[in-house]
Structures are given as C-alpha cells and as structure tokens.
C-alpha cells in the first residue's frame, strides 16, 4: 500500500461516507419511555409502529412484578456460565415450562437468539455435513451456517422445488434445513408442513427459528408449529426468542433429549457465556403464563392486522403479502423510504425504513409492526398519513 493511501481509520471514514451518500446509514433513536404503543423519542410522544413487542407485554405489571420479586431473591447478575454456577432455579423453571408448553422433551436457554442460532448450527454440523437455508433467513441463521464449516446452500424463498434440487445433489453425512417461521422483513410464513415432509423424505432434520411467530400464532400462542399442527417429530429443532411477543429477553431451543445434551456439551455460545440475570428468566416465565391468561391479546392483534390490511388495500398502499404483525410497505428506493420515515415521524408515527443490506437492492421498505397495544383509532391515524404520502408520491412530490 502506498504512503498516500488512507490510514486504517481513514478507510473506515470513506466506507461510512459512501454508506451515507447511498442513503444506507443506520442511525439510532433514543427511547425515553418504556416500550408501548405510544413512546417518547427525543422528548416527543409518538405512536410506535416499529416495535416487536407484539402483545404489549414488555411493560406489563405482572412482568415487572415477576422481575422485581426474582431480583430481590437472586440479585442482579447471573454470576457465571450455566455450566459453572450460573444456572438458577428460575433459568431451569423457564426451560421446563417452555418444553412442556411446546410438547418438546427439553429446552435450553441462550442469552440471545443470534447466539442460539450460531450455537445450534455450529454444534451440530462440520465439514462432512450440509446446511440448506432459505434465501430470506435471518442473518443469525445464515452466519451460523457459514461458520459451521458445513457445505452451505441457499434455496429460493419458500420454494420446495429449489430445496429438493439441492438435496438431490448432496452426499453429506448430516443434512440440516434451516428456516425462519415468520420472515422478519417480509412478514410471510414458511410452509412448515411441506418442509417437514421434504426433511423426512431426504433423511434431513428441520430447524425452525420462530422468533416472530411465538406468542402471536397458534391456539395457545406457541407459534407457527402449533398453528400448522406440527410436533417435535416434524420439527426436531425449535428456536424462539423471548424479547419480542414474550416481552422479555433471551432465547430458547427445544427438542429431543439428545439435541439438548449435545448443545450443552458443544454449543460454544452457551458454554462460554455468563447466564442471563435470573430476574429476566423469571419475567420470561411470566410471559409464557400470560399467553394463556390473556389470550385476548392475540385475538385483538389479529383483528387489528386484518383491519389494517383491508383498509390499506382500499387506498392502494403497496403492502407486501403478509397476514402477521409484520406489514412491510414496499417503496423500492432507499431515499424515498427515508423521506417517508421522516414525514411519518413528523406526524407522530414511528416506523423504521429498512434498506440494503438488510433487504435486497431495490426493495427498501417501511417495516410496519402492529401490536396488541394499538387501537383501531391508532391504525386509522397511520392509514391517513400513509394515504397522503402515497398520493403525494404518485403526484411526483413529497
């Protein structure tokens, strides 16, 4: 490298400037209130349409009570990893409760969903193996597949023919199929029944990341597997996160005894991480109990989703096809997505503009999320501003 080349941090500055010039710079907003349908950002009260707190549990009084009681009993920190002295009765209770509710043999608690997906895939696969992933999978599933050392293959989104063609060509020792249950940026669902059948027919194992399905889908809120009538035999590896509809933090992986024993022995993100605070695990257990106690939240949420989709169709909004709480409004252009985001915030509506590389080039969008904390009036306010924005864009000016 010549002496005239930018130094290490100078190169980073150029990289950041290029991202800014391309309208791709990510920026943080500071929340000044608890999570909820209405929050305070930069001193301004706004309607929150970008949270994954789908059931409105993050600030629920019973969640706070469970957290506080456990903190008074166990203190704040986990102290060590689960395999040293950091595994408390609250952690264990949560694992047992989730396994029971989902009909799985056992479950194991990870600190984050990202760590869980990395831990599972890298613990189960190595160079003689193969992993097959939907092209729209979450980054953590993709990174786990790449880091595992197994032959990494991506199939077209929800395309069973594309998956089968790749399975036909493999001679791998172990075959793992990984999919999101509900895809986080598109809001659509994976066809789990078809995937389970393909996995069985090809001596593969199916892993489902149901981060955005748990709590909101299924008769009792146990997610997409429950909604589609699938058991542990169909989906041997189930991962869910606790920081979305369940209102807390962390993640769980559930499945057969042999899976859980293997993860405890070989999943590095589990073995070498301090356990989460016991109080957080206690709050998560309370979140699972609230799914049954306050099932009206799921009913109300689905009513709001159906209402939003129907009304958005009537005014011609370019929504992507989704029946879940994630309602992407496709705009295509990155600059336009940022303009819409700013205008909405000016009108007291907080929605995130999602741009590459999170989504493919040319598919920038507003990721609208609806929660049980919203009302029909809130939805009407959102629709009114979106209708005006859509008209002004059609007319060629914002």
C-alpha positions in Angstrom: 0.0 0.0 0.0 1.4 3.4 -1.0 2.2 6.1 1.6 -0.6 8.2 0.0 -3.3 5.6 0.8 -5.7 6.5 3.7 -4.8 5.1 7.0 -6.8 2.4 8.8 -9.4 4.8 10.2 -9.3 6.9 7.1 -10.5 3.9 5.1 -13.3 3.4 7.6 -14.4 7.0 7.2 -14.5 6.6 3.4 -16.6 3.5 3.9 -19.1 5.3 6.2 -19.3 8.3 3.9 -20.2 6.0 1.0 -22.9 4.5 3.0 -24.2 7.9 3.9 -24.1 9.0 0.3 -26.2 6.0 -0.7 -28.8 6.6 1.9 -27.9 3.4 3.8 -26.5 4.8 7.0 -28.1 3.3 10.1 -28.9 5.7 12.9 -30.2 5.2 16.4 -33.1 7.0 18.1 -33.0 7.1 21.9 -36.2 5.9 23.6 -37.1 7.9 26.8 -40.0 5.7 28.0 -41.0 2.1 28.4 -42.0 0.0 25.4 -45.6 0.5 24.4 -48.0 1.5 21.6 -47.1 5.1 22.5 -43.5 6.0 23.4 -41.3 9.1 23.9 -38.5 9.8 21.5 -36.4 12.9 21.7 -38.9 14.5 24.0 -41.8 13.8 21.7 -44.7 11.4 22.3 -45.2 9.2 19.2 -47.2 6.2 18.2 -44.8 3.2 17.9 -45.3 1.1 14.8 -41.8 -0.4 14.8 -41.6 -2.5 18.0 -41.5 -6.3 18.1 -43.4 -6.2 21.4 -46.3 -7.7 19.6 -48.5 -8.5 22.6 -47.6 -5.4 24.7 -46.0 -7.4 27.5 -42.7 -5.6 27.8 -44.2 -3.2 30.4 -46.9 -5.4 31.7 -47.4 -5.1 35.5 -47.1 -8.8 36.1 -43.9 -9.0 34.1 -42.4 -6.2 36.2 -43.7 -7.9 39.4 -42.1 -11.2 38.4 -38.8 -9.5 37.6 -38.7 -7.5 40.8 -39.5 -10.5 43.0 -36.8 -12.6 41.4 -34.2 -9.7 41.6 -35.0 -9.4 45.3 -34.4 -13.1 45.7 -31.4 -13.8 43.4 -29.8 -10.3 42.9 -28.9 -8.9 39.5 -26.2 -10.9 37.8 -26.0 -14.5 36.7 -22.5 -14.7 38.1 -21.1 -17.3 35.7 -22.0 -19.6 32.8 -24.7 -22.1 33.2 -22.1 -24.9 33.5 -20.2 -23.3 36.3 -22.5 -21.7 38.9 -24.9 -19.5 36.9 -27.8 -21.9 36.4 -30.6 -21.0 38.9 -34.0 -22.4 39.6 -35.5 -19.5 37.6 -33.5 -20.5 34.5 -34.4 -24.1 34.9 -38.1 -23.4 35.5 -38.3 -21.4 32.3 -36.7 -24.2 30.3 -39.1 -26.8 31.7 -42.1 -24.6 31.2 -41.3 -23.9 27.6 -40.7 -27.6 26.9 -44.0 -28.5 28.4 -46.0 -25.9 26.6 -44.5 -26.8 23.2 -44.6 -30.6 23.6 -40.8 -30.9 23.4 -38.6 -33.3 25.5 -36.5 -30.5 26.9 -35.3 -26.9 26.3 -32.1 -24.9 26.9 -31.8 -21.2 27.5 -29.5 -19.0 25.4 -28.7 -15.3 26.1 -29.9 -14.1 22.6 -31.5 -15.5 19.5 -28.4 -14.7 17.5 -26.2 -16.8 19.9 -28.7 -19.6 19.9 -28.7 -20.0 16.1 -24.9 -19.8 16.0 -24.6 -22.2 18.8 -27.1 -24.8 17.4 -25.8 -24.9 13.8 -22.1 -24.9 14.7 -22.6 -27.6 17.4 -24.4 -29.9 15.1 -22.5 -29.6 11.8 -19.0 -29.8 10.5 -17.2 -30.2 7.1 -18.7 -33.5 6.2 -22.2 -32.1 6.6 -24.6 -29.8 4.6 -26.9 -27.0 5.6 -29.8 -25.7 3.5 -31.2 -22.3 4.1 -34.0 -20.1 2.8 -32.6 -17.1 1.0 -34.5 -14.8 3.3 -33.4 -16.3 6.5 -32.4 -14.1 9.4 -28.7 -13.1 9.5 -28.0 -15.3 12.5 -29.1 -18.5 10.7 -27.0 -17.5 7.7 -24.0 -16.7 9.8 -24.4 -20.0 11.8 -24.4 -21.9 8.5 -21.3 -20.2 7.2 -19.4 -20.6 10.4 -20.2 -24.3 10.8 -17.8 -25.4 8.1 -20.6 -27.5 6.5 -21.4 -27.1 2.8 -23.7 -24.0 2.8 -26.5 -23.8 0.3 -29.4 -21.3 0.0 -32.6 -22.2 -1.8 -35.2 -19.8 -3.3 -37.6 -18.3 -0.8 -40.3 -20.8 0.2 -39.5 -22.8 -2.9 -39.7 -26.5 -2.2 -38.5 -27.4 -5.7 -35.4 -25.3 -5.3 -34.7 -27.0 -2.0 -35.3 -30.5 -3.4 -32.9 -30.0 -6.2 -30.1 -29.1 -3.7 -30.9 -32.1 -1.5 -30.8 -34.4 -4.5 -27.2 -33.5 -5.2 -25.8 -33.8 -1.7 -23.9 -36.7 -0.2 -23.5 -35.1 3.2 -23.2 -37.0 6.4 -25.8 -34.9 8.2 -28.3 -32.6 6.5 -29.9 -29.7 8.3 -32.7 -27.5 6.8 -33.0 -24.1 8.5 -35.8 -21.6 8.0 -37.5 -18.7 9.7 -41.0 -19.4 10.8 -42.2 -15.9 10.1 -39.7 -14.0 8.0 -38.7 -10.9 9.8 -38.6 -8.4 6.9 -41.4 -9.8 4.7 -43.8 -11.0 7.4 -44.8 -14.1 5.5 -44.8 -17.7 6.9 -42.7 -20.7 6.0 -44.7 -23.7 4.7 -43.6 -25.9 7.6 -45.7 -29.0 6.6 -44.1 -29.2 3.2 -40.6 -28.6 4.7 -41.1 -31.3 7.3 -42.2 -33.8 4.6 -39.1 -32.9 2.5 -36.8 -33.3 5.5 -38.2 -36.7 6.4 -38.1 -37.9 2.8 -34.4 -36.9 2.5 -33.2 -38.0 5.9 -32.7 -34.4 6.9 -33.5 -32.5 10.1 -35.7 -29.3 10.1 -34.8 -26.4 12.3 -37.2 -23.5 12.7 -36.5 -20.1 14.1 -39.9 -18.9 15.2 -38.8 -15.6 16.8 -41.7 -13.7 15.2 -44.3 -16.5 15.5 -44.1 -17.4 19.2 -46.7 -15.7 21.2 -48.7 -14.4 18.3 -49.6 -17.6 16.3 -51.3 -20.9 17.3 -54.3 -21.6 19.5 -52.3 -21.1 22.7 -49.6 -18.8 21.3 -47.0 -21.5 20.8 -46.2 -20.3 17.4 -46.2 -21.4 13.8 -45.6 -25.1 14.6 -48.7 -25.1 16.7 -50.7 -23.2 14.1 -49.7 -25.7 11.4 -50.2 -28.7 13.7 -46.5 -29.9 13.8 -44.9 -31.8 16.6 -41.3 -32.4 17.7 -41.2 -35.3 15.3 -41.9 -32.9 12.4 -39.7 -30.0 13.7 -37.0 -31.5 15.9 -35.2 -28.2 16.4 -37.3 -25.2 17.5 -35.7 -21.9 18.4 -37.7 -18.9 19.8 -36.7 -15.5 21.2 -38.1 -14.1 24.4 -37.6 -10.4 23.6 -40.5 -10.0 21.1 -44.0 -11.1 21.8 -43.0 -12.5 25.2 -41.8 -9.1 26.3 -38.5 -10.1 27.9 -35.1 -11.1 26.7 -33.1 -14.2 25.6 -34.0 -17.3 23.6 -34.8 -20.9 24.0 -34.0 -24.0 21.9 -36.3 -27.0 22.4 -36.2 -30.6 21.0 -35.3 -34.2 21.8 -33.1 -35.0 24.8 -30.2 -35.9 22.5 -30.3 -32.4 21.0 -30.3 -30.6 24.3 -27.5 -32.8 25.7 -25.4 -32.1 22.5 -25.9 -28.3 22.8 -25.0 -28.3 26.5 -21.8 -30.1 25.6 -20.8 -28.5 22.3 -22.6 -25.1 21.7 -19.8 -22.6 22.4 -22.1 -19.5 22.7 -23.9 -21.4 25.5 -20.8 -22.9 27.3 -18.8 -19.7 27.3 -21.4 -17.0 28.2 -22.5 -15.8 31.6 -26.1 -16.7 32.2 -28.7 -14.0 31.9 -29.9 -12.4 35.1 -32.3 -14.8 36.9 -34.9 -12.0 37.1 -35.0 -11.9 33.3 -35.7 -15.6 33.2 -38.5 -15.1 35.8 -40.1 -12.4 33.7 -39.9 -14.7 30.6 -41.7 -17.5 32.5 -44.4 -14.9 33.4 -44.7 -14.0 29.7 -45.4 -17.6 28.9 -48.1 -17.8 31.5 -49.7 -14.6 30.2 -50.1 -16.1 26.8 -52.8 -18.3 28.3 -54.2 -15.9 30.9 -54.6 -13.0 28.4 -55.3 -14.8 25.2 -57.5 -11.8 24.2 -54.2 -10.0 23.2 -53.7 -12.4 20.3 -57.3 -12.0 19.2 -57.2 -8.2 19.3 -53.8 -8.2 17.5 -55.2 -10.3 14.6 -58.3 -8.1 14.4 -56.1 -5.1 14.0 -53.9 -6.8 11.4 -56.9 -7.8 9.3 -58.3 -4.3 9.6 -55.1 -2.6 8.5 -54.6 -5.0 5.6 -58.1 -4.5 4.3 -58.1 -0.7 4.6 -54.6 -0.4 3.1 -55.8 -2.3 0.1 -58.7 0.0 -0.4 -56.4 3.1 -0.6 -53.8 1.3 -2.8 -50.8 1.1 -0.5 -48.1 -1.2 -1.8 -48.1 -3.7 1.0 -46.3 -6.9 0.7 -48.4 -10.1 1.2 -48.5 -10.8 5.0 -51.1 -11.9 7.5 -48.8 -11.4 10.5 -48.0 -8.4 12.7 -45.1 -7.5 10.3 -46.6 -5.4 7.5 -43.9 -4.3 5.0 -44.8 -1.4 2.8 -42.6 -1.7 -0.3 -41.1 1.6 -1.7 -38.1 0.3 -3.5 -35.9 3.5 -3.3 -33.7 4.0 -0.3 -34.0 7.8 -0.3 -37.8 7.6 -0.6 -38.0 5.2 2.3 -36.1 7.6 4.5 -38.3 10.5 3.4 -41.4 8.6 4.3 -39.9 7.6 7.6 -39.1 11.3 8.5 -42.5 12.5 7.4 -44.3 9.9 9.5 -42.2 10.8 12.5 -43.0 14.5 12.0 -46.7 13.4 12.2 -46.1 11.5 15.4 -45.7 8.0 13.9 -42.5 6.0 14.4 -41.7 3.4 11.7 -38.4 2.1 10.5 -37.1 2.4 7.0 -35.4 -0.9 6.1 -32.8 -0.7 3.4 -30.0 -2.8 1.9 -28.1 -4.8 3.0 -30.9 -5.9 5.4 -33.1 -6.4 2.3 -32.2 -6.8 -1.4 -31.3 -3.8 -3.5 -34.4 -2.2 -4.9 -36.7 -3.5 -2.1 -36.4 -0.7 0.5 -39.5 -0.6 2.6 -41.2 0.6 5.7 -41.5 -2.2 8.2 -44.8 -1.5 10.0 -45.4 -3.6 13.0 -48.8 -3.8 14.7 -49.2 -4.7 18.4 -52.0 -5.6 20.8 -51.4 -2.2 22.5 -52.7 -0.4 19.5 -56.3 0.6 18.9 -58.4 0.9 15.7 -58.0 4.7 16.1 -54.2 4.3 16.1 -54.5 2.3 12.8 -56.7 5.0 11.3 -54.2 7.7 12.1 -51.4 5.7 10.5 -53.6 5.0 7.4 -54.5 8.6 7.0 -50.8 9.8 6.8 -49.8 6.9 4.6 -52.7 7.7 2.2 -51.5 11.3 1.9 -47.9 10.2 1.4 -48.9 7.7 -1.3 -50.8 10.4 -3.1 -48.0 13.0 -2.9 -45.5 10.4 -4.2 -47.9 9.5 -7.1 -48.0 13.2 -7.9 -44.3 13.3 -8.1 -43.6 15.4 -4.9 -43.4 14.8 -1.2 
